[in-house]
Amino acid sequence: MEKKKKKKRDNIEADEKFLSFFYLLYIYTFEISYNSSLILTTSTLSITQIQFNFLGSVLDSSRNVSLAMAKSSFKLEQPLERRRAESARIREKYADRIPVIVEKAERSDVPDIDKKKYLVPADLNVGQFVYVVRKRIKLSAEKAIFIFVNNTLPPSAALMSSIYEENKDEDGFLYMTYSGENTFGLLF
């Protein structure tokens, strides 16, 4: 019985290391590709597919990420009706954009972001948006960043429009939280 528990614990640790390795490799490759040609290369996409195929198989059992996050400070600062009115006004004026609120996780070791509100093109994918967030917080290339929507890691190839439709808040905003590599762990 004890051997089974130890083996399961070892497998979880190996899975987390594997995930971190591919995530770091993906971010590094994405930045090189993005900076040099503004187009993702085939090799980057295949790394992404490997990463998120693996991620999907790991998270499918629970689809939960252990996040000790406080309620959004934007939600605390603004009443619901004001947030609803603002998001409706934005969506009416910019129909091809997604209103996104990005905030740092409570116990994260990465720098604070300089602005919370973003109007994101609907055809932008999550990986491209992660790149924008990385640049806004001036995060070095060797540090990983994880973006969470409703306590889950969205696939980097997913369009922001589909993430918005699946996860938008009652006020009309999409709330995303970012964190550094070792702040949170996955629940299995």
C-alpha positions as a printed Julia matrix, in Angstrom:
188×3 Matrix{Float64}:
   0.0    0.0     0.0
   2.79   2.42    0.96
   4.7    1.61   -2.26
   1.64   2.53   -4.35
   1.33   5.91   -2.61
   5.04   6.62   -3.11
   4.85   5.62   -6.77
   1.81   7.86   -7.31
   3.59  10.77   -5.58
   6.68  10.21   -7.76
   4.51  10.15  -10.88
   2.85  13.44   -9.92
   6.24  15.07   -9.33
   7.49  13.79  -12.68
   4.34  15.09  -14.41
   4.8   18.55  -12.86
   8.46  18.67  -13.96
   7.48  17.55  -17.47
   4.78  20.22  -17.63
   7.13  22.97  -16.41
   9.8   21.96  -18.93
   7.43  22.12  -21.91
   5.83  25.33  -20.71
   9.21  27.03  -20.39
  10.3   25.63  -23.75
   7.1   26.86  -25.35
   7.42  30.38  -23.92
  11.06  30.62  -24.97
  10.3   29.37  -28.5
   7.23  31.58  -28.76
   9.24  34.68  -27.87
  11.95  33.86  -30.39
   9.36  33.21  -33.1
   7.29  36.23  -32.2
  10.26  38.61  -32.06
  11.87  37.41  -35.26
   8.93  37.02  -37.62
   5.65  37.77  -35.83
   4.45  34.36  -37.01
   4.45  31.19  -34.95
   6.56  28.52  -36.54
   5.39  24.95  -37.07
   7.85  23.72  -34.46
   6.4   26.1   -31.89
   2.9   24.88  -32.63
   3.94  21.27  -32.28
   5.54  22.04  -28.92
   2.32  23.77  -27.92
   0.28  20.77  -28.99
   2.52  18.44  -26.97
   2.3   20.73  -23.97
  -1.45  21.08  -23.98
  -2.17  17.49  -24.97
  -0.2   16.57  -21.87
  -1.84  19.34  -19.85
  -5.28  18.19  -20.93
  -4.61  14.62  -19.85
  -3.3   15.78  -16.48
  -6.11  18.21  -15.77
  -9.01  16.21  -17.19
  -9.34  14.22  -13.97
 -10.12  17.29  -11.89
  -9.83  20.4   -14.12
  -8.89  22.21  -10.93
  -5.87  24.25  -10.09
  -5.11  25.02   -6.5
  -5.29  28.81   -6.4
  -5.37  30.71   -3.15
  -6.72  33.86   -4.75
  -8.62  36.67   -3.18
 -11.65  38.1    -4.92
 -10.71  40.39   -7.81
  -9.74  43.85   -6.6
 -11.51  45.3    -9.65
 -14.72  43.63   -8.46
 -14.2   45.0    -4.96
 -13.56  48.55   -6.23
 -16.5   48.75   -8.66
 -20.15  47.82   -7.97
 -21.73  45.18  -10.22
 -24.03  47.6   -12.07
 -21.16  49.93  -12.97
 -19.08  46.98  -14.24
 -22.04  45.69  -16.28
 -22.63  49.12  -17.81
 -18.94  49.53  -18.64
 -18.62  46.12  -20.3
 -21.85  46.66  -22.28
 -20.61  50.05  -23.48
 -17.26  48.54  -24.49
 -18.86  45.58  -26.33
 -21.23  47.95  -28.15
 -18.46  50.35  -29.19
 -15.85  47.66  -29.95
 -17.78  44.59  -31.11
 -14.6   42.84  -32.3
 -12.86  43.2   -28.92
 -13.05  41.3   -25.64
 -13.02  43.22  -22.32
 -10.48  41.47  -20.08
  -9.39  42.19  -16.52
  -5.92  40.83  -15.7
  -4.72  40.67  -12.1
  -1.83  39.07  -10.29
  -2.58  36.1    -8.04
  -2.43  36.89   -4.35
   0.78  35.05   -3.43
   2.57  35.26   -6.76
   6.26  36.07   -7.0
   6.04  37.87  -10.36
   5.83  41.68  -10.68
   2.55  43.59  -10.69
   1.05  44.48  -14.04
   0.86  48.17  -14.9
  -2.76  48.09  -16.08
  -5.68  45.76  -15.41
  -8.11  46.46  -18.25
  -7.48  45.2   -21.78
  -9.49  45.29  -24.99
  -8.3   42.15  -26.71
  -8.96  41.32  -30.38
 -11.39  38.39  -30.57
  -9.1   36.47  -32.95
  -6.07  36.66  -30.63
  -5.18  33.32  -29.05
  -4.31  32.79  -25.4
  -0.61  32.23  -26.16
  -0.38  35.61  -27.87
  -2.16  37.25  -24.95
   0.27  35.61  -22.51
   3.05  37.24  -24.55
   1.36  40.65  -24.1
   1.07  40.1   -20.34
   4.72  39.01  -20.12
   5.79  42.22  -21.84
   3.58  44.41  -19.64
   5.08  42.97  -16.44
   8.59  42.96  -17.97
   9.18  39.33  -17.06
  12.52  37.85  -18.04
  12.56  35.05  -20.61
  13.74  32.38  -18.17
  10.77  32.88  -15.8
   7.51  31.1   -16.5
   4.11  32.67  -16.21
   0.78  30.91  -15.93
  -2.53  32.49  -16.86
  -5.69  31.17  -15.18
  -9.33  31.65  -16.07
 -11.74  30.43  -13.38
  -8.87  28.53  -11.73
  -7.97  26.57  -14.88
  -5.18  26.9   -17.41
  -6.72  27.68  -20.8
  -5.1   26.07  -23.86
  -2.69  28.51  -25.5
  -4.11  27.78  -28.96
  -7.67  28.67  -27.88
  -9.07  31.93  -29.21
  -9.77  34.61  -26.64
 -13.3   34.88  -28.06
 -14.06  31.25  -27.17
 -12.49  31.62  -23.71
 -14.63  34.73  -23.24
 -17.86  33.01  -24.26
 -17.18  30.05  -21.96
 -15.91  32.0   -18.93
 -17.21  35.58  -18.95
 -18.38  36.89  -15.62
 -21.92  38.06  -14.92
 -20.67  41.63  -15.36
 -19.5   40.95  -18.94
 -15.75  40.99  -18.27
 -13.38  38.06  -18.64
 -11.22  37.76  -15.5
  -7.74  36.33  -15.89
  -5.17  35.81  -13.16
  -1.46  35.38  -13.71
   1.12  33.75  -11.5
   4.74  32.69  -11.47
   5.89  29.12  -11.97
   6.16  27.8    -8.43
   3.35  29.67   -6.7
   0.6   27.12   -7.21
   0.4   23.39   -7.64
  -1.96  21.16   -9.55
  -4.51  19.05   -7.71
  -4.78  15.43   -8.84
